[in-house]
Amino acid sequence: MLKPLLSVFVLALAVTASAAAQSGPAAPASTSAQAAAKAEVDTLSLLLTLLRERPQDVALSVYPVTPGQPLPAPLLAHNAAQPMPLASSFKIVVLAAYAQAVAAGELDPQQPVTLAEWESFYVLQDGGAHAEALKSLNIPADAFGRAKDGTHAVPLDTLARAMIQFSDNAATDVLLTRLGRGRIDAAVQRLGLSGQQPVAPVSGVFAAWSAPSAAELLTLSPQQRADRFWHEAAQLAAWPSRRQPARIIFTALQKDAALGRQLQNSTFPAGTTADYAQLMAGVLGADTGQFSAEEQAVMRRHLGWLTEVSPENAAVFSAIYLKGGNLDQGVLTQNYALTPSQGPNAGQSIAVSLFLRNLPSEQAPPLQAALNEWMLRLAYDPVAQAAVREALRPLP
C-alpha cells in the first residue's frame, strides 16, 4: 500500500551540540568521540548491510544546496541514475505539474471538488490516508473512510495538500485527471527528469495488479503499463460497483503473494534519486531552472507542511520539505530538503533522496523506523557519510 511514512517528528541533529553542552560533565574527549562515532554507525547498521549485500536495491543522492546557485557534485551518490519504484514519492512530480498549471492560470486552486468526485478514485488500500485527510477537514466518514456526504465540496488545492501531507491516493488521481496525461508528460520533460517512467493513477495501478491478467504487466514496457493503469483508473471512476469495499477486500484476499511482490518491485512507475534530489534542491532554492517563483511557492506551501503542524521542528529548522512513500512488499522511498536554523549545521541546506526496493518483509518495519534518522545522518553526519562510502568500496 502507499501511505505516509511519518507524521510529526523532531529532526534533532541540528541541535545535538547545544544539547550536549547542557547535559553535564563530559567524558574524556577521545573516549566520548569514539563512543559517539560507534553509536552513529550502529544506527546505520541496517542500511550499511543493505549496501554491502544488496547494493543493486539501494539508490542514494545527497546534494549540498546554496540558494540561487547551481548544484555542485553530490556529496554521496549510489545508483543515482538507476530507475527505482517510487511509491508515493512520484507525487512530487504531480505536485510540480499542478504548480505549473496553477502558475499559468490553467487550473484554479479554489475550484470546488465534491467528495463524490474525490472518492471516485478511492479504493481503500492506502493505510488510512484518505480517512485521515477527511478527519483533518472535519468531514464525517463511514467505517471504510468514505465521506458520508458526497455533495460536500472542498477547493482543489485541498486535494494537493491531502496528496502530500497524508499521501491520499484518491486526491492524487483527481489531480492527475484534472491535469491530464499530456500536461503530466510535458511537466516531466520541462523538469528534465531523464529517469522518470510515465506517471499513472494509483487506483489504476492497484486495479491492474488485481486483474487476472496482472502477470502480463511484467512483460510490458513502462509506457504500455502506464496505458493500462490510466485505462483501469478511468474504469474505476466510471463504475462505482468496482469500488465497493466488499469487492476490493475479496479481490485482495485472492492475490498471489509472490506475484504481488514482483509487481510492486518491478512495475510501479519508477524514477531516480538524482532526479528527485535535484527536484527537492530546486524547491529549497538551488538554481536548477525547474521552477518559476510562483511554482516554487506552491511547491513549498505543500511540501513544507511539517513546520506548520510541528512547532518543535519549526523552532530548529528554517525549512523542511519532504515526501516519501512505501509499498508493503519491499519498496521504501524518502526525499528531504532542509535547512537547520540552530546548532553546528545552521544554515547548511541539503537535499537527500533514498530509494530502497526488494526489501525482505521482516526487515521492512525496522528499516521504516530508522529511515528518518538515516536521512538526517546522510545529510549532516560525516561519520555516517564515511561509513556509507566504506560500505560501497569494492572488495580487494
N, C-alpha and C positions, 0 to 999 in steps of 0.2 A: 504494500500500500504506500501511497505518497502521503506524508504527513509532516508536520513541523518537527524539527529536531530539538527545539528548545523553546522555552517561554521567556522567563526572565532570569538572568544570571549576572553575576558581578565579575567583570573582567579585571581581576585584581593585580595582574602582573605589573602594571604601571606604578603601583604604589607599594610594591614589595619593600623597596629600600627604606622608605619613610616609616613603614610599619615596623620593620626590623629594628630601627633606631630607637623605638619606644618600648621594645619588648623585654628589656632587662639586660643584665650583663651578657656580653658576647663570649663565645668560646674563642680560644686562640685562633688567629686569622687563618693559619694553614689548615687546622682541623675543620673549622666551620666552612671554609671554602670547599674542601674535599667532600664534606658531608652534603653540602648544597648541590655540588655537581652530581654526586651519585643519586640524590633524590630526584633531580631534574631528569636525569637519564632514565631512572626507573619508571617515571610516569609515562615515558615514551616507549616502554619496552614492547608493547603490542605492535605499535607502528613500526618499530625497528625490525621486529621479527618478520612482519609482512614484507618490508623492503628487502630483507635478506632472502626469504623463502619464496615469495610470490611477487617479485618486482614488476612483472608484467601487469599485475592487477592494481597497481598504485600509480597515480599521476599527481604531480605537485608543481605548483608555481608560486613563488614568493617574489614580489616586486617592492622595492623602496619607491615612495611616491613623493615628488616635490611639486606642489601645486603650480600649475602654469608651465611646467617643463615636460619635455618628452620623457618617456620611461627609459631608464638605463637598462643594462643587462640584469636579469633576475639574480636575486641572492641565492635562491635554490630553484632547481628545475629538474624534474624527472618525468619522463614520458609526457612532456608538456604538450606535444603535438599529436598525441595518441587519442583519438575519439573514445570516450568512455560514456556509459549510460548515465544520463544526467539526473534522473529522478526529478524532484521539484526545482532543481537549480535552473532548468530551462525557463522557468517563469520570469527570470531576469530579462530574457530576450523578449518575452511577451510584454513585460512592463516597458522595455525600451521602445517597442513598436507602438504601444499605447501612448507613450510620451511624445513620440514623433507626430502621431496623429492629432493629439491634443494641441501641441505647439503649432501645428499647421492649420488648425481650425477645422480639421476633418472630423473630429469627434468632440462632442460636448460632454465634459466630465460630469455635468449636472443633469444630464438626460436621465429621466426616470427609467428604472428597470423593475418590473414586477417580480415578486418572488416566484411566480409561476414560470416566468422565463428563466430566471436564475436556476431553478430546480429542474428545468427540462434537461439538464445535463448531470443531475445528481444521482449517482449510482452507488451510494454508500462507499465502503472500501477506502475511506480517507482518514481513518484514525480519529474520527470525531471532529475533524477540522471544520466542516460546514456547520455542525451544531454549535461549536464554539464561536464561529463568526456570527451566527444568529443571536446567541446569548449576549455577545458584546453589544449588539444593537437593540437589546431588549425585545426581540421578536419571539413570541411564543412558538414552540416547536413540539412535534409529537415524539413518540418513543424512538422513531428512526431518524430524528434530527431534521425532519421536514417542517417547514413553516405551516402553521395552522391556517393562515390567511394568505392564499396565493395572490390576492389582489393588492396586498401591501407593496409599496414601491420604495426603492432607495436609489440614490444617484449612482450613475455608472462608476464614478470614482470610488465609491464604497466597495465595489467589487474588486477594483485594483488593490485596495488595502487588504481585503479579505484574502486575495490571492497571495500576497506577500507575507502578511503577519501571521495568518492562520494556515496558509498553504491550501486554501479552499480550491479543490479541483473544478467544481462546477462553476465558480466565479471565473476561473481561468478559461474555461471553454466558452463562456458567454463572451468574454473579451476577444478570444480568438475568432469567434463567429462574427462579431461586430467589425473586427479589423479585416477579416477575410484573408485567404491564403496569399493572394497577390501582395498585400501590404506586408504580411509577415515575411515572405520571401525577400521582398525589397529591403526590409529593415535589416535582415541578416546580411545582405550584400552591402548595404550602406555602412553597417557597423564593422565590416571587414572580418567577419567570423569565418575564417577559412576552414576550420574543422567542424563546423556546425552541420549536423544532419537535419533534414526537413522537420520542422516543428509540427505537432499534431495535437488534437484534443485528447485529454487524458481519458475521458469517458470512452472515446473510440478505441484507445489502446486497450483498456480493460475489456471492452466488448470483443475485440478481435482475439485477445488472449483466451477468452472463454468460449469461443466458437469451436465447432467440431473440426474446422479446418485450421486451427491455430498453428499446428506444426509447419504448415506451409510458410508461415512468416519467416522461418529460419532460412528459407531458400530465396527470399525476395531481396531486392535492393532497398536501401533506405527510402528512396523515392516511392517505390512500389508499396512499401509498408505504410508510408505516410498517406498514400492514396486510400488504402484500405481503412486506416484509422479515421480519416476525415469522413469517409462514407459511413462507417459504423456510428460515428457521433451524430451524423445527420439522421440516421435511422432511429437512434435512441430518442432524439429530441422530437421526432415526428410520431413515435408510437409509445405513449405512456405505459402501455402494458409491459414493455421491456424494462421499465424502471421500477416495477413493483418489488418491494423488499423480499417477498417470499420467493420470487423467481430468481432474484440476484443471489440470495443465500443458497438456494437449491443448486444453482449452477456452480457456485463456488465450491460446494461440497463434492462435486463430481470431478474437480480438476485433477489432472495428473501432476503430482508434486515435482517430479523430476523435469517434466516438460516446462512447468511453470518457472522453475529456476533458470532453465535455458532461455526462455523467452524474456524474462526480466533482465538478464545479464547480457543478452545479445540483440534484442530487437527494440528496446526502448530508445527513442531518439537520443543521439549521443553528441557530445561536444568535448572541447579540450580545456585543460586548466589554463593554458596560455591565453586562449580567447577570453575565458571568464575572469581571470585575474586582471587582464587588461581592461575589460569592461568595468570591473569594480574600481580599478585605479582611475578610470575616467570619471566615474561618479564622485570619487574623492577629490578630483581636481587636476589630475595629470592631463597634459596636453596630448590626448590620444586622437583628437579630431573626430570623435564619435558623437558628441552631444553639443547642441546649442545651449545657451544659458537657460532657456525655457525648458528644454528637455531635461537638462541636468537637475533643475529644480523639482520636476515631477519625480524623477528617479530618487532623489534624496528624500523627498517627503515620504515616500512609501518604504524604501529600503532602510530609512532611519527610524523606523517605528520604535525600536527598543529604548532609545533615550526618552521617548515620550511616556513610556509606561514604567520605566525604571529610574527613579531618582539616583540610586546608587551608581549606575553606570553614567548617567548624565553628569555626576559630580566629578568623575575622574577621566572622562573621555569627551573631547570636543566634537568627535564624530565617530559613529559606529553605523556602518551599513552592512547588511548581511542577508543571505538567503541560501538555504541548503535543502536537502531532502533525502529520502531513502525509499528503497523498495525492500519488502520484507524477505526476499530471497537472496540477499547478499550485496545490495548496492547502497552506498553511503556517500553523500557529497556535501561539501560546505564551501561557502565563499564569504570572506570578510574583507572589508576595507575600513581602517580605523586609525584614529589619531589620539593618543593619550594627551591629557592636559596636565597631568601630575606625574611625579616620580621621575626616575632616571631616563625614561623613554619619552618624556613630554615633548610634544611637537614632532615626533617621528612618525610619519604616515607610512602605512604598509598595506598592501593588498595581497591576500592569500587565497588560493583555491586548492582544495584537496579532494580528489575523487578516488573512491575505492569500489572494486567490483569483485564478484565471485567469493565473497567472504563466507567462511564456514558458519553455519547457523548458530553454533554455540558461541562463536566469537562476537556476533553482532551486538548483543547488549553491552558487554564491557567496552567494545570499540565505540559505540554510540555515546556511552557515558564519558569516555575520555576525550571525545572529539573537540570540544570547545577549548580544553586546556592545550591540546596539541596545536590548535590553530594559533593560540597566543604564543606558545613557545617557538613554533616555527617562524613566527613573525619577529620576535624580540629577544629570544634567548640564544646567545652564541654557543652555549654548551649543547643545546638541543640541535642547533644547526650543524655543529661539528659532528654530532652523533649520527645524524642523517647522512652526511657526506661519507662518513666512515662505513656506514651500513651499505652504501651504494658502491663502495670501492671494489673493483674486481679482485677476486682471489688470485694470489700469485700462482 
